[in-house]
Amino acid sequence: GCYDAVGYLLTVGCDVNRSDHKLRTPLHHAVRRSDYTMAKLLISKGALSNYSDAAGNTPLHISTLHGHSQLVSLLVRSGSDVYRRGHFGATALHMAAREGHDHLVDAFCG
């Protein structure tokens, strides 16, 4: 289905890091939809996990904001910068603490 189509498009040369008018890449959209499988596929095809959207947020910031621990783990393992500041100068740790995602605070500090 969708994953096969995306895989095919990337195989024939579509840019995995092409952004929309809000500077969101396909990886930003995958994490906003909590789609772990798509995020993993995009990363395997070269998606940049530290790319910031127009608001200054990376996919790690977005997944942290929504408390998606599996996506956060994938992004960190893929090289996401946990110290990078996003919207309003907040790091992923700041966002996790502000949103009450204690499991992510523990993961970032542990």
C-alpha positions in Angstrom: 0.0 0.0 0.0 1.2 3.4 1.1 4.6 2.1 2.3 5.3 0.3 -1.0 4.4 3.5 -3.0 6.7 5.7 -0.9 9.5 3.1 -1.1 9.1 3.0 -4.9 9.0 6.8 -5.3 12.2 7.1 -3.3 13.8 4.3 -5.3 13.2 6.2 -8.6 14.7 9.4 -7.3 12.2 11.5 -5.3 13.9 13.6 -2.7 13.2 12.2 0.8 14.0 15.6 2.3 11.9 17.8 0.1 9.9 20.2 2.2 6.5 21.8 1.9 5.6 25.5 2.3 6.0 25.1 6.1 9.4 23.5 5.6 8.0 20.2 6.9 9.6 17.1 5.3 8.0 13.7 4.9 9.6 12.7 8.2 8.0 15.6 10.0 4.6 14.5 8.6 5.2 10.8 9.6 6.0 11.7 13.2 3.0 14.1 13.3 0.8 11.1 12.4 2.6 8.9 14.8 3.6 6.6 11.9 6.6 4.7 13.2 6.8 2.4 10.2 6.8 5.3 7.8 9.4 7.2 9.8 11.6 4.1 9.9 11.3 3.7 6.1 12.1 7.4 5.5 15.1 7.3 7.7 16.4 4.2 6.0 16.1 6.1 2.7 18.2 9.0 4.0 15.7 11.3 5.7 17.4 14.0 7.8 16.2 13.8 11.4 17.7 17.2 12.4 15.9 19.3 9.7 13.9 22.1 11.2 10.5 23.2 9.9 9.4 26.9 9.7 8.6 26.9 13.4 12.1 25.7 14.2 11.0 22.2 15.2 12.7 18.9 14.2 10.9 15.6 14.0 12.3 14.9 17.5 10.7 18.0 18.9 7.3 17.0 17.4 7.4 13.4 18.6 8.5 14.5 22.1 5.7 17.1 22.2 3.2 14.3 21.5 4.8 11.9 23.9 5.6 9.2 21.3 8.4 7.3 23.0 8.9 4.7 20.2 9.4 7.5 17.7 11.6 9.4 20.1 13.8 6.3 20.5 14.0 5.8 16.7 15.0 9.4 16.1 17.6 9.4 18.8 19.1 6.2 17.5 19.1 7.8 14.1 21.2 10.7 15.2 18.7 13.4 16.2 20.3 16.1 18.2 18.7 16.0 21.7 20.3 19.4 22.6 19.0 21.2 19.5 16.6 24.1 20.4 13.3 24.3 18.6 10.4 26.7 18.9 10.8 29.2 21.7 14.3 27.9 22.3 13.1 24.6 23.9 15.1 21.3 23.7 13.3 18.0 23.5 13.9 17.6 27.2 12.3 21.0 27.9 9.3 20.0 25.8 8.9 16.6 27.6 9.0 18.2 31.0 6.6 21.0 30.0 4.1 18.5 28.6 4.4 16.1 31.6 5.9 13.3 29.6 7.8 11.9 32.5 8.7 8.7 30.6 10.6 10.8 28.1 12.2 13.0 30.7 13.6 9.8 32.2 14.8 8.6 28.8 16.5 11.8 28.0 18.2 12.1 31.4 18.9 8.4 31.9 
